[in-house]
Amino acid sequence: MGKQGSKQGDVSSPFASFQYQFRYQKMVQGSDPIMGRKFELLHGLRSNSMKFGSFTGGYVGKRHTWIRKHFSSIVFTVALMGFLFLLDSLMGSIFEPSVLESSPTPANLSSETLGDEGGKNVVQMYGRLTSMASGALVERELKQDESKFWEESYRQASVWSPCADRKESISAGKLQSNTGYILVSANGGLNQQRVAVCNAVAVASLLNATLVIPRFLYSNVWKDPSQFADFYQEEYFMKTLKDEVNIVKDLPPHLKSLDFKEMGSLITDSDLSKEATSDEYIEKILPLLSKNGVVHFLGYGNRLGFDPLPSELQRLRCKCNYHALKFVPKIQEIGSLLIRRIRNYDGPRNKLDKRLLGSFITGGGSNGNDMDRSPLKYLALHLRFEVDMVAYSLCNFGGGQVEKAELQAYREDHFPLLMQRLKKSRPVSAEELRSSGRCPLTPEEAALVLAALGFTSDTYIYLAGSQIYGGESRMSPLTNLYPRLITKEDLLSPSELAPFKNFSSQLAALDFIACATADVFAITDSGSQLSSLVSGFRTYYGGGHSPTLRPSKKRLAEILSMNQTIKWTDFEARVTKMITESQTVRLRGWGRSIYRQPRCPECMCKFQ
């Protein structure tokens, strides 16, 4: 693995020239068989001309005599070759993918099924654009052009620094007086539970209560029985927040045997508004807490709003998320091993490394070669194209009737409430869903965005997420353009992954680390909790040097709707503008998640 962005060798050398020539021929042939034949023909003509040039001068006279004798045959042969070449070009224009795709299809999308080398079918929706992207990547590689999106687009991002852990004046009486105990059972996966924990910390402070270390409910989706102590260091969590919130590991014995439901202390989602205000907690929960001495939030998650909320509680949420929740050594150790293998480098690179990996990464330097080279750069891509996301979206992804029947069967088995709602509501077309930005991005669409942003084909891409719907047939458009795609399963041995077997949320923690510490993080669904939390971490600790790429699904759908006619340069310009505008440095807006956008006075400090 060479250094990212470095030259693969001296371009002027014969070996390097052959490498580029072979790579160009392979990419052109792979994307367009007709162009491949033309390349071979031209290459053959050039080779023949070199051979003719090597004849000695003594042969010139004889050659002229032979030419005069066979002049008519030569003219006929040349004319025939010209006719065949013209015919080849004509056939190419007829069977060119862009012409094949010109037939009208729903939503201006073309669906192609192409046989790949493994004998499987490759599902493509934008064959013409993908072909142009392939050529653009070759051109960039030859020019050694590097994408400008390896860095933040705006320098203003660097003037914000973390400061949610600053000391605040807390009255001693507040911690000494106690209204009761708050017990929380959080649902969801790793990232949903993380949000629930920090919301619970804020609520405990608001109600002046003692928080019991939250419990995590078993999910039929995640199928992971892990509890708080399997992810986070309990003692560190309690110590970090001790001056602001009373936290204990368990309820007192006299409260453990109580029936919370019977006594009215069991709080479910139906008892609180989604993203409830602080006033609602004071009006509904505080009286129960004062009366019974305990309340149990069952299935707790996003039941605390962001605005209006006292600034002190906002700061406390940030302190919990960015400072108090530290992964256990088991996760830090394997996470550090994963990052070192991606970068081919042992030492820490930034604050994110030290924050998430602790001494397992800061103790680097054991490899003496690290002093002579830089870490290999990589981009982390979070694809949200799992079967549940795809099926729930109701969108069309170019797989024809097979895909339609398969996703409909999945919906009927896994989303009965959705099916009931669909029977009662007005049907929405797949075209309308896509144009409104409600369809998850496919691997092919993600590849097109990266190509338009100038990331070359030798970019190392770490793929985070679960199983991609469609498997290899869906991933081929991405891996054909970006073959250096890696996962944690590629980099870690079975024995290293063994402690995480059957613990999907703990495995998700490794993806969290790899995405947060990446040079660039690309998301395909802004509604994902992983994407939100990771982008927040990168804003908080990145120092303005940890760019996140956030494509707007609605704007991208509009651009891709012109896939039959748009020029590649125009496609590049429009995608670049979309991403650049999304990176504008802004303060957190009213009602926006503080976990995703911590750039605000409650969490970060601005230095001019």
N, C-alpha and C positions, 0 to 999 in steps of 0.2 A: 504494500500500500504506500503510494508516494504521497508527498505533501500536496494537499488540495490547492489547485490553482497554479502549481509549479509546472514547468515545462516537462514533457515526457521524454525529452532527449533533445539533442541538437537537431533542429529542423533541417539544417543544411546538410547533414550527413546522409549517405545513401540509405542507411537503415531507417532513419527517421522518415525520409521521403517515401520509402516503401510502406511504412506503417500508415502514414496518412493516406497514401494512394489506396491501400488495401481497405482501410476503414471507410473511405468515401465510396469505394466500389461496393462494399458490403451493405452500407446503409442505403445507397441508391437502389441496388438490386432488391433489397428487402422491402422497400416501400413502393417500387414500381418496376415490374419485370421488363417492360418495354424500354425504360430508361437504362436498365441494366444491360440489355442487349446492345443498345447504342454505345454504352461505355466500353463494352468489350470490343465492338467493332472499331471505334476510334483508337482504343489502345493498341489493337492489332495493326491498324494502319500506321501508327507512329512507330511501332516496333519494326515493321517492314521497311519504313523509310530509313531507319537507322542501319538496317542490314545493307540496303542498296548503297548507302553512303560509304560502306567499308570496302567496296571493290577498288582494285588498283587502277591506275590511269591507263595501263596497257590494254585494258579491256574496252576502252571508250570507242575506239574505231570499229571494232567488231560489233559492239552494241548498236552503233548507228546503222551499220549495214543490215543488221537483223531487224531493226525498227522499220527501215524502208521496205523490207521484204514482207513484213507482217503488219503493215500500217492499217489496212482495212480491218483485220482481226482485232487489233488493239482498240480501234475506234468503236467497233461493235461491242467489245467487252466493257469498255468504260461506259458506253451508253446504257448497256444492260444493268451494270452496277448502280448507275444513277437512278434508273427506273425502279430497281428493287429498293433502294434507300428511300426514295420518294414514297413508294408503296408502304414501306414500314412505318414512315412518319404518319401517313394517312391513317393506317390501321391503329396506330398509337393514339391519334386524336379521337378516333371513334370509340376506342375501348378505354380511354383515360378514365380513372376513377371519378374525376370531376364531372365528366360527361355522363357516366353511369349514374351519378348521384343527382343529376339534374331533374329526374322525374319527381313530380310533386309527392311529398310524404307528409304525414301529420306533423304539425309544429315545425315545419321546415327542417326536419331531422332525417338523415339517411341511416338506415340500419344495414350493416354488411356482416355477413358471416363468412369468414375466411379461414381455411384450414391452416393450422400452425404446424410446427415441426413435430409436436407431440401427438398429432392426430386429433387434437381437440379443436373446437371451433372458437374463433376469436370474435367477440362481440364488439363492434365499433359503431359509433354514432356519427363521427366526424372524420371520415376517411380522408377527405380532401385536405382539411386543416392539419391532420396528423402527418400526412405526407409532406406538406409544406414545412411543418415544424421540424421534421427529420432533416430536410435540406438546410434549414436555418441553423440547426445545431452543428452540422458539419462545417458550415461557413464560419461560425463562431469559434469552433475548435481550431480551424486553420489559422484564424486571426489571433488566437490566444486571448479573446475578449472575455472579461470576467464581469459577471452581473453586478450592477451597482447596489442591488438589494442585499448584499452581504452585510451592509451597514444600514443604520437608521437613516431615514430620509431627511429628518429634521434634527438639527443640533440642539434645539431647545429641550429635547428629552433629557439631556445630560445635566440640566440644572436642578433636577429633582432628586432628592436623596431620602433613604429610609429613615424614619424617626418615630414610628409608632410605639417604640419601646422607651420613649422619653419619660422621665419621672414626672408624675403629676401629684399635686397635693391632695391626698386622700385622708379624710378625717378618720381618726382611730376609732371613733364611736361607730362608724358605719360598719366596720368589720366585726366589731365586738357584739353589736346587736344583730340578731338573726331572726328572720321571720319564719324560717322553716327550711326544708330540704327540697331540692329539685332533682328529680330522677328523669333521665332522658333515655328513650330507646329509639335510636336513629335508624331509618330505613335506607334502601338504595345500596350503591356500591361505595368504593373508597372515596370518591370525590364528593358525592352527595352527603356522606357521613361526615366528612371534614367540615363542610358548610354547617351542618347541623350542630356540631360540637362548638363552633365559634359563635353561632347564634345563641346556643344555650349559655355560654359564658356571659354574653351581653345581657340576657334575660335575668340570670342570677344576680348580676350587678344591679340591674334596674329594680328588682324586687328585694334587694338586700338579703338574698337567700344563700344557702350553702349548696354548692353544686356537687353532686355525686358523679364521679368519672362516668361519662356516658357509656351506655351499652349499645351494641350493634345488632340489629335484627337480622336473622337469616333470610336471604333473598332467594326465591326460586329462579331468578334470572342469573345472579352471580354465583349462587351455590357455594358460598364461602362462610364458614362458621367463625372466622377470625373476630377477635374482640380488640378493644382499644390498645391493650398492651402488646398485641401482635404487630401493631403498626407504629405506635408512638411511645416515646419514653415517658412513662407516667410521672416519675419523680421530677424530671426536668419540666414537664408541663405544669405541675403544681408549684414548683419553685418560681418559675417565670412569672406566674400570675398571683403569687401569694400576697402581694401588697394591695391587690385590687379586688380579688374574689376569694372567698373561702371555698376550698375544694377538698373533698375527701374521697377515699376509694370505695367506701360502702356506706349504706344506711346504718344508723344505730340499730342494735338488736330489737328494741321495742317497736320499731317501725317496719321491720322486715315482714312480719306475719300479717300485716293489715291487708284488708281487701279494699284496694284503692277505688275500684268501681263502685262498690257498695257504699262507701263513704263519700262518693262524689269527687274524688281527687284524681280520677283518670281523665286525662285530656287528650282527645283525638283531633284529627284534622277538621272534623265537623264542628268542633267547639270554638275554633278560631278562624278568622278570615285568612285567606292566603296573603302572605306578607302583611301581617297585622301590625298596627302602630303600637307605640309604647303605651298610649292611653288605653288601648284595648286590653293589654296585659294588666295594667293597674286596675282597671274596672272589673275584669272577669276573673283573673287568676289570683291577684293579691288577696282578696277576701277568702278564697278557698285555702290558700297557703297559710294565712293567719289563723284560720279556724282549725284546720286539720294537721298543720305542722308539716305537711308533705304534699306534693303534687307529682304526678307521673305523666310526662308527655310521651304518648305512645305513637310510634311512627313519625317522629318529629323530623322536619326537614326545613323547608323554606317558609316557616310560619312567622318570620320577623321581617318586616319591610325595611327599606333603606331610607326612605324619607316620608314624613318627617321623623327624625330620630335625634336625640341629644348627641352632640359632637363627641362627648366622652365615650358613649357606647360605640360609636363608629370607630374611634381610635382603639377601643378594647377589642373589637372584632379583628382589626388589622394586627394588633399585637398577638392575638391568639393564632391567627393564620400564618403570619410571616415570622413569628419569633418563638411561640410556645410549642407548636407541634413539630417535633423533631423525630425523624424516622429512627426506628430501633437499629442497633448495630448490624443485625442480620440483613436488613434491607440496604443499609448504607454500604456494607462490604461488597455485596454482589452488584449494587448499583455503581459503585466505584470501579469494579472490575469491568463492567459493561462499558463505561465511559472511556476507560483507558484503552480498551481494545478498539473502540470506534476511532479514537483520535490517534492511536498508536503513540501514545504519550502518557507519562505517569503523573506528572505534576498538576497542580490546580491551574485554572485559567482565569477565573474571575470569582466574584463574591458568591455567585450562585453555586459554584462547585463547593466552596467551603460551607455554605449554609446547609446544603442538602446532603453532603457526603462527609462532613466533619474531618476527623483525623485520617480517615481511610484514603482521602485524596490529598490532603495537605501534607501527609508524610511522604509525598513523592520525591523523586530525585534519585531513586535507587538505580535507575537506568542512566548510565553516564552519557549515552547518546542523546538524551533529551536536551542537553546543554547546547548541542550543535544544530538543532532543528526546532521547528515550531509545531504545535499540535495540528493534526490534519483537520481541516474544516468539514463540517457536515450540516445538513439540513434535516430537521425532523418533520415528518409529515403525519398528521393525524387524520386518517381516512375514516369517515363515518359511513361506511357502505356495508354494514352488517345486514343480514336478512330481515331482522326486525325493523330496522330503520327504513329499508327499501320497501318492505311490505306495507308498513304503516303510512308511508307517504302517499300511496295510491298513484304514483307517477309511472310513466312509461320510460323504460331504459333501453329500448331498441332490441329486446330479446325475442320479439314476436309472440306468437300464441303460446309457446312453451313457457316463456317467462310469465305471461299473463295468468295462465292456469296455475302455475306453481305458486305465485304470490297470492292468488286468490285463496288457494287451499291453506296457505300459511295463515292468512288473516282469519279464516273461519275457525282454525284450530286455536290460535293464540290471542285474537282480539275480538271476542264475542261482543263486547260493548261497542266497539267501533262498527261492527257489522249492523248492530241494531240502530245505531245513529245514522248510518248510511241509508237505511231503509226509510227513515223518516225525513231526511233532508234532501235538498235539491242536489242532483248529481253535478259534480264539477269535472270538467274535461281534463285530460292529462296535459293538454296544451296550456290551459288556464293555470293549472298548478305550477307548471314549469315557469311560465312568464311572471308569476307572482313571487318566485323565489322560494318555493316550498319543497323543492326536490333536492335530496342530498347529491353532492357532486360525485360523479363516477371517477374511477382511477384515470380514465382517459381525459376527462375534463381537468383534473388536477395536473396531469402531465402537460396539457396545453397551456395552462396558466404559468407553470414553471418555465416552459420553453419561451413563452412570450416575455417573461421577465429576465431572460438572458442567462439562466442557469444552464451551463454546458452539460453535455451528456456524461462527462466523467465526474459529475457531482455525486458525492456520497449522500444517500438518502436513508435515514432511519425511519422505518415504517412502524408507527404505533397503532394499536387498535386490535380488535378481534378479527375473527375470520371474515374475509371479504366475500360478499355474495357473488357467486359465479366463479370463484377461485381463479385459476390460471387464465381462463377464457376472458375474464374481465380485467385481469392484471396485465395481460400482454401489451396493450397499447402503452401502458406506463413503463413496463420493464424494457420494451423495445427502444424507447427513447432514453430511458435512464437505467441502464443495466446494473449500476452499482447500488442496488437497493438491498438493504440489510434489515434484519429483525433481531430481537434478543435471542431467538432460538438459533440464529446463525452464528452468533458470537459467543454464546455460553454453552458449555457442554451439558449433557444430560445430568451428570452428577452435580454440577453447579446449580442447575435448575430444580433438582430433586426436592430440596426443602420447600419449594413453592408449589409443588404438584398438588392439585386439588384446592389451591388457594388463589382463585382468580383475582381477588382484590389486591392481594400482595404482589401478584405479577403486574397488576396495573400500576403499582407504586414504582416499579422499574421503568415502565413507560413514562410515568410522570417525571422521573429524574432525567431520563434521556431527552425528553422534549424540553424541559426547563433549562437544561445546560447546553442545548444546541446553539450553534452559531446563528441559525435562522430557524424559526418555527412557523410552519405553514398549516393553517387550519382549513377545514372544508365545511365546518358547521359551527357557527358562532354560538349556537344554543347548547353545545356540549359542555358539561361541567368540567371535564378534563381540560378542554381548550380554554375555558374561562379562567380556571385556577392557574394554569400554566402561564397564560399570557399576563395574568396579574403578577405572578412571581417574577417574570422577566421584566415587567415595568418597574417593580419595586426594587429589585436587586441588580438590574441590568446596567444601570448607570448610563443609559442612552446608547448602549452598544449591543443590545439583544433584540433585533428586529423581529416582528411578528407579521406574517402575511395573512390578511383577512379579506378574501374575495367576497364581494356582495353577490349572493346567488341570483338575486333579481337582475342586477346589472349584467352579470356574466351571461345569464340566459338570453338577454336582449342581444348581446354581442354574438353569441353562438347561433342565434336564430338566422344570422346572415352567413352561415358557414359555407353556403354554396357560391357566394359571390365575393365575399370580403377578401381583400389582399392581405398577405401576411404582415406587411409593414403597418397596415391600418389596425389589424388585430393586435399586434404588439403595442401600438400606441394607446389603444383604448384600454387594454388590460393594465398597462403600466400606469395610466392615469387613475384607474380604479384603485389600485393598490396604494399608490402614493397618497391619494386623498384619505384613505383609511388610516394612514400612519401619522396624520396631522396630530400634533401634540395638543391635547385638550384636557381641561379639568373634568373630573367626574361629573356627569350631568345629573339632574334631579331624578331620583328614583333608580339610577343605574347601580349595578352591583359593585360594591366596594371590593369584592374578591377579584373581579375582572378589571376594574379601573381604580386602582388605589391612589392615583395621582390627584390628591386633594389635601387640604391643610390638616385634616384629622389623621392622615396616615403618613404623609410625606412632607418634607420641608424643602422649600425652594430657595436656592442660593444664586444670587445674581453674579 
